[in-house]
């Protein structure tokens, strides 16, 4: 069965960095577009970024462009999200997503 397991979250000061990972199993990882989404306290789900299969084209929501970088290692079945210059409004639970499947998420808290 599909499993998505995120890691790498934590508490960081504004301007800091974190790198999230999502270990995938149970499907042919390299054949699918993969996505990061987030849910901030009191808000709905927000799409953050996606990366295509094969050509690795990437897409970002405007609020993270220039600060976040999505990448994938198809040999390791792992999705990444490098987050730089983090701001308090980035505080959320971050999950990786494949179609109707979601990981449990990892908490990112940006606070001084």
C-alpha positions as CSV (number, residue, x, y, z in Angstrom):
1,X,0.0,0.0,0.0
2,X,1.0,3.6,-0.5
3,X,3.0,5.0,2.4
4,X,4.3,8.6,2.7
5,X,6.4,9.5,5.7
6,X,7.5,13.0,6.3
7,X,10.4,14.2,8.5
8,X,12.6,17.2,9.1
9,X,10.2,19.6,10.7
10,X,11.0,21.6,13.8
11,X,11.2,25.0,15.5
12,X,13.2,27.6,13.7
13,X,13.7,31.4,14.0
14,X,12.6,33.8,11.3
15,X,15.1,33.7,8.5
16,X,16.2,30.2,9.3
17,X,16.1,27.1,7.1
18,X,14.8,23.6,7.2
19,X,14.8,20.6,4.8
20,X,11.8,18.3,4.8
21,X,11.9,14.8,3.5
22,X,9.1,12.4,2.4
23,X,10.0,8.8,2.2
24,X,7.6,7.0,-0.3
25,X,6.8,3.4,-0.7
26,X,4.2,1.1,-2.2
27,X,4.1,2.6,-5.7
28,X,6.4,3.4,-8.6
29,X,7.6,6.7,-7.2
30,X,9.4,7.9,-10.4
31,X,6.2,7.7,-12.4
32,X,4.2,10.3,-10.5
33,X,4.1,14.0,-10.0
34,X,4.6,14.7,-6.3
35,X,3.3,17.6,-4.2
36,X,3.9,19.3,-0.9
37,X,0.9,20.8,0.8
38,X,0.5,22.6,4.2
39,X,-2.1,23.4,6.8
40,X,-1.6,26.4,9.0
41,X,-3.4,26.8,12.3
42,X,-7.0,27.7,11.7
43,X,-6.7,27.6,7.9
44,X,-7.4,25.2,5.2
45,X,-5.1,23.1,3.1
46,X,-2.7,25.1,0.9
47,X,-0.8,23.8,-2.1
48,X,2.9,24.7,-1.7
49,X,4.8,23.0,-4.5
50,X,4.9,20.2,-7.1
51,X,7.5,18.4,-9.1
52,X,6.8,16.6,-12.3
53,X,8.1,13.1,-13.1
54,X,10.9,12.6,-15.7
55,X,11.7,16.3,-16.6
56,X,11.5,17.4,-13.0
57,X,9.7,20.7,-13.8
58,X,8.8,22.5,-10.6
59,X,5.9,24.7,-9.5
60,X,5.5,26.9,-6.5
61,X,2.8,29.0,-4.8
62,X,3.7,32.6,-5.0
63,X,4.3,33.1,-1.3
64,X,7.3,30.6,-1.3
65,X,8.8,31.4,-4.7
66,X,12.5,32.1,-4.4
67,X,12.6,30.7,-0.8
68,X,11.6,27.0,-1.2
69,X,13.0,24.4,-3.5
70,X,11.3,21.1,-4.2
71,X,13.4,18.2,-5.4
72,X,13.2,14.4,-5.7
73,X,15.5,11.4,-5.7
74,X,13.9,8.7,-7.7
75,X,16.5,6.2,-6.7
76,X,15.8,6.7,-3.1
77,X,12.0,7.2,-3.5
78,X,12.3,10.4,-1.6
79,X,10.8,13.9,-2.0
80,X,12.4,16.9,-0.5
81,X,11.5,20.5,0.3
82,X,14.3,22.9,1.1
83,X,12.9,25.9,2.9
84,X,15.0,29.0,3.3
85,X,14.3,32.4,4.9
86,X,11.4,31.0,6.8
87,X,8.8,33.4,8.1
88,X,6.1,33.1,10.8
89,X,3.4,32.7,8.1
90,X,5.2,29.5,7.0
91,X,4.2,27.8,10.3
92,X,2.1,24.8,9.4
93,X,2.0,21.1,9.2
94,X,3.6,20.1,5.9
95,X,2.6,16.9,4.1
96,X,3.5,15.2,0.9
97,X,0.8,14.2,-1.4
98,X,0.2,11.7,-4.2
99,X,-3.2,11.9,-5.7
100,X,-5.6,10.8,-2.9
101,X,-2.8,9.8,-0.5
102,X,-1.3,12.0,2.2
103,X,1.4,11.5,4.8
104,X,0.9,12.2,8.5
105,X,2.8,15.5,8.2
106,X,5.6,17.2,9.9
107,X,5.2,20.3,12.0
108,X,7.1,23.5,11.0
109,X,7.1,26.3,13.5
110,X,8.7,29.6,12.8
111,X,9.0,31.8,15.8
112,X,11.5,34.0,17.7
